[in-house]
């Protein structure tokens, strides 16, 4: 059972990384082509700005969960480092709980927003796709973010686990070593 869960987590981790790399490459290449078309040929693609904007939104929303997973978010640990270990763990769990609650609100609000766009049947301005499809990343991205916070909460519940990345003095591991 644990091996299957580890494989699912590994797949999700890899999917996150591949998506972010592809989204960043797509935005960079599209913007480069658009600049060449505009300034050298005096033309351009009407849909490129909207495509870049939606891709950037997807990248940010997936990137939030990636940063939680890799502990790459900025942490202000001046106060939490001075707390006793038990109180530090409690503060960490409360903070994670508040983050999951916020994600829940965003999932709920995002789902309502996407549902209303589906009912309205609006299409994107320049991309031949329904807006609900392009904005569906909102509840999905916050769902993934909530999942990452729940993973952190599970780790923080273990009294023997160090509070790495939760305001502990040890530097966070931003880049994983490949084995």
ChimeraX attribute file (.defattr): number of C-alpha atoms within 10 A of each C-alpha:
attribute: neighborCount
match mode: 1-to-1
recipient: residues
	/A:1	6
	/A:2	7
	/A:3	8
	/A:4	9
	/A:5	10
	/A:6	11
	/A:7	12
	/A:8	12
	/A:9	12
	/A:10	12
	/A:11	12
	/A:12	13
	/A:13	15
	/A:14	12
	/A:15	12
	/A:16	17
	/A:17	15
	/A:18	12
	/A:19	15
	/A:20	21
	/A:21	12
	/A:22	13
	/A:23	18
	/A:24	16
	/A:25	12
	/A:26	16
	/A:27	20
	/A:28	13
	/A:29	12
	/A:30	17
	/A:31	16
	/A:32	11
	/A:33	14
	/A:34	19
	/A:35	15
	/A:36	14
	/A:37	14
	/A:38	12
	/A:39	10
	/A:40	9
	/A:41	10
	/A:42	9
	/A:43	12
	/A:44	14
	/A:45	12
	/A:46	12
	/A:47	13
	/A:48	16
	/A:49	16
	/A:50	14
	/A:51	19
	/A:52	18
	/A:53	12
	/A:54	15
	/A:55	19
	/A:56	17
	/A:57	18
	/A:58	21
	/A:59	21
	/A:60	14
	/A:61	21
	/A:62	23
	/A:63	18
	/A:64	17
	/A:65	24
	/A:66	20
	/A:67	15
	/A:68	19
	/A:69	20
	/A:70	16
	/A:71	19
	/A:72	16
	/A:73	15
	/A:74	10
	/A:75	12
	/A:76	10
	/A:77	13
	/A:78	11
	/A:79	9
	/A:80	18
	/A:81	14
	/A:82	12
	/A:83	12
	/A:84	9
	/A:85	15
	/A:86	10
	/A:87	12
	/A:88	19
	/A:89	22
	/A:90	13
	/A:91	15
	/A:92	20
	/A:93	21
	/A:94	13
	/A:95	15
	/A:96	21
	/A:97	16
	/A:98	13
	/A:99	16
	/A:100	21
	/A:101	13
	/A:102	14
	/A:103	21
	/A:104	17
	/A:105	14
	/A:106	19
	/A:107	22
	/A:108	15
	/A:109	14
	/A:110	20
	/A:111	19
	/A:112	13
	/A:113	17
	/A:114	20
	/A:115	14
	/A:116	13
	/A:117	18
	/A:118	15
	/A:119	10
	/A:120	12
	/A:121	12
	/A:122	13
	/A:123	16
	/A:124	17
	/A:125	12
	/A:126	13
	/A:127	15
	/A:128	9
	/A:129	12
	/A:130	16
	/A:131	18
	/A:132	21
	/A:133	13
	/A:134	18
	/A:135	19
	/A:136	17
	/A:137	22
	/A:138	21
	/A:139	23
	/A:140	18
	/A:141	24
	/A:142	24
	/A:143	21
	/A:144	21
	/A:145	26
	/A:146	24
	/A:147	17
	/A:148	21
	/A:149	23
	/A:150	17
	/A:151	14
	/A:152	20
	/A:153	19
	/A:154	11
	/A:155	16
	/A:156	20
	/A:157	14
	/A:158	11
	/A:159	11
	/A:160	8
	/A:161	9
	/A:162	14
	/A:163	20
	/A:164	15
	/A:165	22
	/A:166	24
	/A:167	21
	/A:168	18
	/A:169	13
	/A:170	11
	/A:171	10
	/A:172	16
	/A:173	13
	/A:174	13
	/A:175	9
	/A:176	7
	/A:177	6
	/A:178	4
	/A:179	3
